[in-house]
Amino acid sequence: MKITGQSADELTLNEGGTSGIVVGAVLAIAGVLAGVLLRHSSPYAIWIGLAVVVAGVAVICFSSSITVIANKKSGQLSYQKKRLIGAQNSTYAIADIMRIETRKQWRVENTPPSGNQNVSTPQQVLVAQSVIVFKDGREVALDHQKTSSSLSTGGVVLMSGQGAEVAIANRVANFLGVPFQEIAPPNMGMGVIQF
């Protein structure tokens, strides 16, 4: 999430963009090349290449960008989520916003095999996402889920990138005049932090 514009009365946030399309295109091209170049060496190469192409097309179709514009003068928050296939446009009243939250949780992911290991090993990864919480219980994501490139040492987690996301979510809350809450997962030693 990035603040792309801010004045006394208006705040503009953008998340995402063309990176998903670029990754999907690279996967699709790699799949085609792998299928064509390796088709004689293995009978399964064409199927593997086709699977990579399908994965690339899926990444292109499902990647999205989020634009949020908060206007204090009109009292409206405009929310737009764009995908290659379809878009979602919504308008909300700023007065209906209860708070901004950044939620963190642990997720287990398999790491690729390295060195002389042939087996992937599960590793805990910290995932964070900022959301707008409304008084009626609705929630709208301010950004996509972010994983940290973190190192876990005992009870200490060294993160990169998520600190900036928390700071931006806090700035959005301050601009809107609502509380900010950071919800940490168990065993991180922070619990619920309100600003």
C-alpha positions as CSV (number, residue, x, y, z in Angstrom):
1,M,0.0,0.0,0.0
2,K,1.3,3.4,-0.9
3,I,0.0,6.9,-0.3
4,T,0.1,8.4,-3.8
5,G,-1.5,11.7,-2.9
6,Q,-2.5,13.7,0.2
7,S,-3.9,17.1,0.9
8,A,-5.8,18.6,3.8
9,D,-9.0,17.1,2.5
10,E,-8.1,14.1,0.4
11,L,-6.0,11.0,0.7
12,T,-5.3,8.6,-2.1
13,L,-3.9,5.1,-1.6
14,N,-2.8,2.5,-4.2
15,E,-2.0,-1.1,-3.8
16,G,-0.9,-3.6,-6.5
17,G,-0.6,-2.7,-10.1
18,T,1.2,-4.4,-13.0
19,S,3.4,-6.8,-11.0
20,G,0.9,-9.6,-11.1
21,I,0.5,-9.3,-14.8
22,V,4.3,-9.3,-15.3
23,V,4.7,-12.4,-13.1
24,G,1.9,-14.1,-15.0
25,A,3.3,-13.2,-18.4
26,V,6.8,-14.5,-17.3
27,L,5.2,-17.8,-16.2
28,A,3.2,-18.2,-19.4
29,I,6.2,-17.5,-21.6
30,A,8.4,-19.9,-19.5
31,G,5.8,-22.6,-19.8
32,V,5.6,-22.3,-23.5
33,L,9.4,-22.3,-23.8
34,A,9.8,-25.3,-21.5
35,G,7.1,-27.2,-23.4
36,V,8.7,-26.5,-26.8
37,L,12.3,-26.9,-25.9
38,L,11.9,-30.0,-23.7
39,R,9.2,-31.9,-25.5
40,H,11.7,-34.4,-27.0
41,S,13.5,-35.1,-23.7
42,S,10.5,-36.1,-21.7
43,P,7.0,-37.1,-22.5
44,Y,5.7,-35.1,-19.6
45,A,7.5,-31.9,-20.6
46,I,4.6,-30.6,-22.7
47,W,2.1,-31.2,-19.8
48,I,4.3,-29.5,-17.3
49,G,4.8,-26.6,-19.7
50,L,1.0,-26.4,-20.2
51,A,0.5,-26.4,-16.5
52,V,2.9,-23.5,-16.1
53,V,1.1,-21.6,-18.9
54,V,-2.3,-22.1,-17.2
55,A,-0.8,-21.0,-13.9
56,G,0.6,-17.8,-15.6
57,V,-2.8,-17.1,-17.2
58,A,-4.5,-17.6,-13.8
59,V,-2.1,-15.2,-12.1
60,I,-2.8,-12.6,-14.8
61,C,-6.6,-13.0,-14.5
62,F,-6.7,-12.9,-10.7
63,S,-4.1,-10.2,-9.9
64,S,-5.7,-7.0,-8.7
65,S,-5.0,-3.5,-7.8
66,I,-6.8,-1.5,-5.1
67,T,-7.4,2.3,-5.1
68,V,-8.9,4.1,-2.1
69,I,-9.7,7.8,-2.1
70,A,-10.9,9.3,1.2
71,N,-12.4,12.8,0.8
72,K,-13.2,14.7,4.0
73,K,-15.1,17.4,2.2
74,S,-17.7,15.0,0.8
75,G,-17.4,12.6,3.7
76,Q,-17.0,9.7,1.3
77,L,-14.5,6.9,0.9
78,S,-14.3,5.6,-2.7
79,Y,-13.0,2.0,-3.0
80,Q,-12.0,0.5,-6.3
81,K,-10.6,-3.0,-6.8
82,K,-9.6,-3.7,-10.4
83,R,-8.9,-7.0,-12.1
84,L,-8.2,-7.8,-15.7
85,I,-11.6,-9.5,-15.6
86,G,-14.0,-7.2,-13.9
87,A,-13.9,-4.4,-11.3
88,Q,-15.5,-3.6,-8.0
89,N,-16.4,0.1,-7.2
90,S,-17.9,1.0,-3.9
91,T,-18.5,4.2,-1.9
92,Y,-18.7,4.4,1.8
93,A,-19.4,7.1,4.4
94,I,-16.3,8.1,6.4
95,A,-18.6,8.5,9.4
96,D,-19.4,4.8,9.3
97,I,-15.8,3.7,9.8
98,M,-15.1,2.4,13.3
99,R,-11.3,1.8,13.0
100,I,-8.4,0.7,10.8
101,E,-6.7,-2.6,11.7
102,T,-3.5,-4.3,10.7
103,R,-3.9,-8.0,11.4
104,K,-0.9,-10.3,11.6
105,Q,-0.9,-14.1,11.8
106,W,1.4,-17.0,11.3
107,R,1.0,-19.2,8.3
108,V,3.0,-22.4,7.5
109,E,4.6,-22.5,4.1
110,N,6.9,-25.1,2.5
111,T,10.3,-23.8,1.7
112,P,11.9,-25.1,-1.5
113,P,14.6,-27.8,-1.1
114,S,18.1,-26.4,-0.7
115,G,21.6,-27.8,-0.9
116,N,21.6,-31.6,-0.7
117,Q,18.1,-31.8,0.8
118,N,15.4,-33.3,-1.5
119,V,12.5,-32.5,0.8
120,S,10.9,-29.1,1.3
121,T,10.6,-28.1,5.0
122,P,7.7,-26.2,6.5
123,Q,8.4,-22.8,7.9
124,Q,6.3,-20.3,9.7
125,V,5.8,-17.0,7.8
126,L,4.2,-13.9,9.2
127,V,1.4,-12.6,7.1
128,A,-0.2,-9.1,7.6
129,Q,-3.2,-7.3,6.1
130,S,-4.7,-3.9,6.8
131,V,-8.5,-3.6,6.8
132,I,-11.1,-0.9,7.3
133,V,-13.7,-2.0,9.9
134,F,-17.1,-0.4,9.8
135,K,-19.5,0.2,12.6
136,D,-22.0,-2.4,11.2
137,G,-19.3,-5.1,11.1
138,R,-18.4,-4.9,7.4
139,E,-14.7,-5.0,6.5
140,V,-12.8,-3.8,3.4
141,A,-9.2,-4.7,2.7
142,L,-6.9,-1.8,2.3
143,D,-4.2,-4.0,0.8
144,H,-3.4,-7.5,-0.2
145,Q,-2.0,-10.0,2.3
146,K,1.7,-9.4,2.7
147,T,4.3,-12.0,3.8
148,S,7.4,-10.8,5.5
149,S,10.8,-11.9,4.6
150,S,11.4,-12.5,8.3
151,L,13.9,-14.3,10.4
152,S,12.5,-15.8,13.6
153,T,14.9,-16.1,16.5
154,G,13.2,-17.3,19.6
155,G,10.5,-14.7,20.5
156,V,12.0,-12.0,18.3
157,V,10.9,-11.6,14.7
158,L,13.0,-9.4,12.4
159,M,10.7,-8.1,9.6
160,S,11.1,-6.1,6.5
161,G,8.3,-4.2,4.8
162,Q,5.5,-4.8,7.3
163,G,6.7,-1.9,9.5
164,A,6.0,0.5,6.6
165,E,2.6,-1.0,6.1
166,V,1.7,-0.5,9.7
167,A,2.9,3.1,9.6
168,I,0.8,3.8,6.5
169,A,-2.3,2.2,8.0
170,N,-1.8,4.4,11.1
171,R,-1.5,7.5,8.9
172,V,-4.8,6.5,7.2
173,A,-6.5,6.2,10.6
174,N,-5.1,9.6,11.7
175,F,-6.3,11.2,8.5
176,L,-9.8,9.7,8.9
177,G,-9.9,10.5,12.6
178,V,-10.5,6.9,13.7
179,P,-8.5,4.6,16.0
180,F,-5.8,2.3,14.6
181,Q,-5.4,-1.2,16.0
182,E,-2.5,-3.6,15.3
183,I,-3.5,-7.2,16.1
184,A,-0.5,-9.5,16.5
185,P,-0.6,-13.2,16.5
186,P,-0.1,-15.3,19.7
187,N,3.5,-15.8,20.8
188,M,4.7,-12.6,19.3
189,G,4.6,-10.8,22.6
190,M,2.5,-7.8,21.4
191,G,-1.2,-8.8,21.6
192,V,-3.5,-6.0,20.6
193,I,-1.9,-2.6,20.2
194,Q,-4.1,0.5,19.9
195,F,-2.9,3.8,18.7
